Amino acid sequence: MPATDPPMPRQGVYAKGVARRQEILDRSIEVFAARGSGRTSLRAIAREIGVTHAALSHYFGSLEELLVAVYEESSHHDEDSVPADTSPMTMMIESARANREVPGLVQLYSSLVATALEDDHPVAHAFASTRFANLRAELGDRIRQQQSDGRMRADVDPVAAAALVIAASDGLQTQWLLDDDAPQHEALAVLERLLREPGTDG
């Protein structure tokens, strides 16, 4: 009886699956960074990134799940690298500058947020609501620190100010998608001056 290789340990199978999922996700990010979400399907994306429809469906059960995973993965490293003492507006200005290099992912984000407002899109809704809540909390903490350091006005509510910064950033991002001459960075700088403690230089 011919010898057979022993079955791969469960941990090895799991690690291989994780690596394969990451490989597919990385390739998907490249595709969406170049062209955005558009009107497409898992089958069309599978063809474009060079995998089978079955493989893509195995790791991402729906197009919506894939789009959320693509955006979250693409933004994860950038957000983790922001120093804790960076002001909220500076953080958003730098994010806007980086996003200009990947307009497809900006369009993807805007599409996901719009989809979240529609009925029967629980994955997009969970993504958008969780992202906004987490971002309000993070920016609110940064604003409190800036207020404590005397660099930001003390008479504004940190969470309300955080919500305003997010609304301004997302709204300006939408304007830029429609018109690349929209003063995205300049408008955020104006908001920073309005929130800055008088007599400070930011």
DAZIWO-V366467 format. One record per backbone hydrogen bond with DSSP energy under -1.0 kcal/mol. NH is the residue of the N-H (numbers start at 1). CO is the residue of the C=O. E is the energy in kcal/mol with one decimal. If there is no record, write none. Layout:
# DAZIWO-V366467
[[NH,CO,E] [NH,CO,E]]
This chain:
# DAZIWO-V366467
[[13,9,-2.2] [14,10,-2.5] [15,11,-2.7] [16,12,-2.2] [17,13,-2.2] [18,14,-2.5] [19,15,-2.3] [20,16,-2.2] [21,17,-2.5] [22,18,-2.3] [23,19,-2.2] [24,20,-2.3] [25,21,-2.5] [26,22,-2.8] [27,23,-2.0] [28,24,-2.2] [29,25,-2.3] [30,26,-1.7] [31,27,-1.8] [32,28,-2.9] [33,29,-2.6] [34,30,-1.1] [35,31,-1.8] [36,32,-2.6] [45,41,-2.4] [46,42,-2.7] [47,43,-1.8] [48,44,-1.9] [49,45,-2.5] [51,46,-2.4] [56,52,-2.1] [57,53,-2.5] [58,54,-1.7] [59,55,-1.6] [60,56,-2.4] [66,62,-1.9] [67,63,-2.6] [68,64,-2.3] [69,65,-2.3] [70,66,-2.7] [71,67,-2.3] [72,68,-2.8] [73,69,-2.4] [74,70,-2.2] [75,71,-1.9] [76,72,-1.1] [79,75,-2.0] [80,76,-1.9] [81,77,-1.1] [82,79,-1.2] [86,83,-1.7] [91,87,-2.6] [92,88,-2.1] [93,89,-2.8] [94,90,-2.6] [95,91,-1.9] [96,92,-2.5] [97,93,-2.2] [98,94,-2.2] [99,95,-2.5] [100,96,-1.2] [101,98,-1.5] [102,99,-1.4] [104,33,-1.5] [105,102,-1.0] [106,102,-1.4] [107,103,-2.4] [108,104,-2.0] [109,105,-2.3] [110,106,-2.3] [111,107,-2.2] [112,108,-2.3] [113,109,-2.3] [114,110,-2.1] [115,111,-2.5] [116,112,-2.0] [118,115,-1.7] [125,121,-2.4] [126,122,-2.5] [127,123,-2.2] [128,124,-2.7] [129,125,-2.6] [130,126,-2.1] [131,127,-2.5] [132,128,-2.6] [133,129,-2.2] [134,130,-2.7] [135,131,-2.6] [136,132,-2.6] [137,133,-2.0] [138,134,-2.6] [139,135,-2.9] [140,136,-2.4] [141,137,-2.1] [142,138,-2.0] [143,139,-2.7] [144,140,-2.4] [145,141,-2.1] [146,142,-2.3] [147,143,-2.7] [148,144,-2.6] [149,145,-1.9] [150,147,-1.2] [151,146,-2.7] [152,146,-1.0] [153,195,-2.8] [161,157,-2.8] [162,158,-2.3] [163,159,-2.4] [164,160,-2.0] [165,161,-2.4] [166,162,-2.4] [167,163,-2.5] [168,164,-2.6] [169,165,-2.7] [170,166,-2.9] [171,167,-2.5] [172,168,-2.5] [173,169,-2.0] [174,170,-2.0] [175,171,-2.1] [176,172,-2.3] [177,173,-2.0] [178,174,-1.5] [179,175,-2.2] [182,179,-2.2] [184,182,-2.4] [187,183,-2.1] [188,184,-1.8] [189,185,-2.1] [190,186,-1.8] [191,187,-2.0] [192,188,-2.0] [193,189,-2.0] [194,190,-2.0] [195,191,-1.7] [196,192,-1.3] [197,151,-1.2] [200,197,-1.8]]
